[in-house]
Structure formats: structure tokens, C-alpha cells
Amino acid sequence: MRRADLLRRRQRPWSTGDGGRTPEEGLKAYFEIEQPDVPRYGYRVERKEEDRVLYSFDVADRTKVAVVVAKDQKNRPGWGPETSASCDPSELPASFTDRQWYEIWTDRHGKRVRITEVNSSVGPAHCDWQKAHFLSLGEGKKGRLYARDPDGVLPDSMLTSPYDSDVRMPADAHDTGYRFRDRQLWLTGDPGRAYVRTPDGVEAWPLVKAGMGCA
């Protein structure tokens, strides 16, 4: 688990009956109360004290999710979550991440890449954008979001240019090494477009304008 993955302390109160009678029920309460985006099964007891238990979810004998459950905390009766921490989803098993909203890319060597570095996802259903696809590069103010929109479901005002399903790869484009299945990501010095090579050719995914998204 990386140092950048911060330990999160939970202070939300709960009522009698929400907490568990045992540490195991306290771990179950963690999933019900916090609804975390982590696996729900496969945890082991790493450390146990009278009023606290540390549970760990391991991958290849390394902890990827840690949950501390405690008994009778202030305004939180019974056993329930006190703190938790988790690694980037790319470090979790594919059997779990393949069922999540994000798509995890790999580098040129086949190693899974952190979703804060690159990830993609299908458009949200509540905006009826399921036929669109989004590609996220980086995070925060330096992050960029690109869109694949073959059916034109996204508003034109949302994109910096139209999506193009068949373009010539620019001469100055370079292979980033990022891969998702049969897609390869190429970039140029112009951040306005991302180029995705597929077995059928090259697609140009336009940049999504800052502040634009699904309400």
C-alpha cells in the first residue's frame, strides 16, 4: 500500500442496531454504512485488541485494503468502522475491478496502470450517454478528459472538436504505451485530441471542455 493512499477516519454517527455485536459484524457494518468501492470478501484478521480489530485484504501477500473496526465509539454503539485505507484500484484483483465503472489500462509491458494516471469508462446511463466512452488522463487541474462519440449522443457544446472514427495518425504522434484490450493510446503536443489506434484504424477522441459533464 502506497504512502499516498491516506488513512481515512470515519466520524459519522450511527444508531443502536447499526453497529455489530462482534468484530465480524463490525466489518459487515463497514460495507453497509460506508459503501466503499473495495472487495467485500476475502479479509483476514491482521491484529486484534480488546476493542479494536484490524482487517486486511491481501493480494500476493501484500495488504491492499485495511479496515479497523472498533467497539462502542462515541455516538457509534456496537462494533463498526473506525478507519480504513485502500490502494489504487489497479492493485486489486481483476475479478473485482472488471465489474466496476472504470476500465483499467496497462503499460507497454502489460502492467496495470493506476486509474489516477489513466482510465476509461462508458458514459453515464442517467444522461443516456451509454453509447459514448470517456478517457481520463491525470487528475486535478492538470487532468484531461477525452470522448469517443460515434453515435453523436454528446452535446456539441461539450467537445472542443468533433469525434472522428477514421483519421491518419499525425506524424508527430507518439505511442504512450497505454493499452486497453485492442486499443492503443497515442498523443501529440496538441492536447485537443487523443488518438486511439485499433485493429480497424485510428480514431480521434476530442477533448471535453473544462467544467462540462453530465448533470
C-alpha positions in Angstrom: 0.0 0.0 0.0 1.5 3.3 -1.1 2.1 6.2 1.4 0.0 8.5 -0.8 -3.1 6.4 0.0 -4.3 8.2 3.1 -5.9 6.5 6.1 -9.4 7.8 6.3 -11.0 8.3 9.8 -14.8 7.9 9.9 -16.7 10.2 12.3 -20.3 9.6 11.1 -22.5 8.7 14.0 -25.0 5.7 13.8 -27.8 4.4 15.9 -28.1 1.3 18.1 -28.5 -1.6 15.8 -26.4 -0.2 13.0 -23.2 -1.5 14.7 -22.4 -5.1 15.1 -22.3 -7.4 18.1 -18.9 -8.9 17.0 -15.9 -7.6 15.1 -17.0 -9.7 12.1 -20.4 -7.9 12.2 -18.5 -4.6 12.5 -16.7 -5.3 9.3 -20.1 -6.1 7.6 -21.3 -2.7 9.0 -18.4 -1.0 7.4 -19.6 -2.1 3.9 -23.2 -1.2 4.7 -22.5 2.2 6.2 -19.6 3.4 4.1 -20.5 1.6 0.8 -16.7 1.6 -0.2 -15.5 0.7 -3.7 -13.5 -2.2 -2.5 -13.9 -6.0 -2.4 -16.3 -7.2 0.3 -14.9 -10.7 0.8 -11.5 -12.2 1.5 -10.4 -10.3 4.6 -8.2 -11.6 7.4 -7.6 -10.5 10.9 -4.2 -8.9 11.0 -4.3 -7.6 14.5 -6.7 -7.9 17.4 -7.2 -5.9 20.6 -10.0 -5.9 23.2 -11.9 -3.1 21.5 -10.3 -2.9 18.0 -9.6 -5.3 15.2 -7.6 -4.7 12.0 -8.8 -6.5 8.9 -6.7 -6.8 5.8 -7.4 -7.7 2.2 -4.3 -9.1 0.6 -3.1 -9.6 -3.0 0.0 -11.7 -3.4 0.6 -11.5 0.3 0.5 -7.7 0.3 -2.2 -5.6 2.0 -4.3 -3.6 -0.5 -7.2 -2.7 1.8 -7.1 -2.2 5.5 -10.1 -1.7 7.8 -10.1 -1.0 11.5 -13.3 -1.8 13.3 -13.8 -0.6 16.9 -16.3 -1.2 19.7 -18.6 1.4 21.3 -17.1 4.6 19.8 -18.5 8.0 20.6 -22.0 8.2 19.1 -21.4 4.9 17.4 -22.6 2.0 19.6 -21.5 -1.6 18.9 -18.8 -2.7 16.5 -18.2 -0.7 13.4 -15.7 1.1 11.2 -13.1 3.5 12.7 -10.6 3.9 10.0 -9.8 2.5 6.5 -7.4 2.8 3.7 -7.0 1.3 0.3 -4.6 1.2 -2.6 -5.4 2.4 -6.1 -8.0 0.0 -7.8 -5.3 -1.1 -10.3 -3.7 -3.1 -7.4 -6.9 -5.0 -6.7 -7.8 -8.3 -8.5 -9.2 -8.1 -12.0 -12.1 -10.3 -10.8 -13.2 -7.3 -8.8 -12.2 -4.4 -11.0 -13.7 -5.9 -14.2 -17.1 -5.4 -12.6 -16.6 -1.7 -11.7 -17.4 1.5 -13.6 -13.8 2.2 -14.6 -11.6 0.4 -17.1 -8.0 -0.3 -16.1 -5.3 0.2 -18.7 -1.9 -1.4 -18.8 1.5 -0.1 -19.9 3.5 -1.4 -22.8 4.8 -4.2 -20.6 1.3 -5.3 -19.5 1.4 -3.8 -16.0 -1.8 -2.4 -14.8 -1.7 1.4 -14.5 -3.2 3.5 -11.7 -6.6 5.0 -12.6 -5.4 8.4 -11.4 -2.9 8.1 -14.3 -5.3 6.8 -17.0 -8.7 5.2 -17.1 -11.7 4.9 -19.3 -15.4 4.4 -18.8 -18.7 4.1 -20.5 -20.9 7.2 -20.4 -23.4 7.5 -17.5 -26.8 5.9 -18.1 -28.7 8.7 -16.3 -27.7 11.1 -19.0 -28.4 8.5 -21.7 -24.7 8.6 -22.8 -24.1 4.8 -22.7 -23.0 4.8 -26.3 -20.3 7.3 -25.6 -16.9 6.5 -24.0 -14.6 8.7 -21.9 -10.9 8.6 -21.4 -9.3 10.3 -18.4 -5.7 11.3 -18.3 -4.2 12.6 -15.0 -6.2 14.2 -12.2 -6.9 17.6 -10.7 -6.3 20.8 -12.7 -3.8 19.0 -15.0 -6.2 16.2 -15.8 -7.8 15.9 -19.2 -10.9 14.1 -20.3 -11.5 12.9 -23.9 -14.6 11.4 -25.5 -15.5 8.8 -28.1 -18.9 9.6 -29.5 -19.7 7.6 -32.7 -23.4 8.0 -32.3 -23.4 11.7 -31.5 -25.1 11.4 -28.1 -23.0 14.1 -26.5 -23.8 17.8 -26.9 -21.6 19.6 -29.5 -21.0 22.3 -26.9 -19.3 19.8 -24.7 -16.5 18.9 -27.0 -13.6 21.0 -28.4 -14.0 19.3 -31.8 -16.0 16.5 -33.4 -15.1 12.9 -32.8 -13.6 11.2 -35.9 -13.7 7.5 -36.3 -11.1 7.3 -39.2 -8.1 9.6 -39.3 -4.5 9.4 -40.3 -2.1 9.2 -37.4 -0.3 12.6 -37.1 3.4 12.4 -37.9 4.3 13.9 -34.6 2.2 11.4 -32.6 3.9 9.2 -30.1 2.8 5.9 -28.5 2.2 6.4 -24.8 2.4 2.7 -24.2 -1.1 2.7 -22.6 -3.3 -0.2 -23.7 -6.8 -1.3 -23.0 -7.6 -4.6 -24.8 -7.1 -3.8 -28.5 -6.8 0.0 -28.0 -3.5 1.9 -28.0 -3.3 5.5 -26.9 -1.2 7.9 -28.9 -0.7 11.6 -28.2 0.8 14.7 -29.9 1.9 18.0 -28.5 -1.7 19.3 -29.1 -3.8 18.4 -26.0 -7.0 19.0 -28.0 -7.2 15.4 -29.3 -6.2 11.9 -28.2 -5.5 9.3 -30.9 -6.6 5.7 -30.3 -5.3 3.0 -32.6 -7.5 0.0 -33.0 -7.3 -3.0 -35.4 -9.6 -1.1 -37.7 -7.6 2.1 -37.9 -7.1 5.3 -35.9 -9.8 7.3 -34.0 -9.5 10.9 -32.9 -11.1 11.5 -29.5 -11.8 15.2 -28.8 -11.0 16.9 -25.5 -14.0 17.6 -23.3 -14.3 21.2 -22.3 -13.5 22.1 -18.7 -16.5 22.1 -16.5 -18.7 20.2 -18.9 -20.2 16.9 -17.9 -23.4 15.0 -17.1 -25.7 16.8 -14.6 
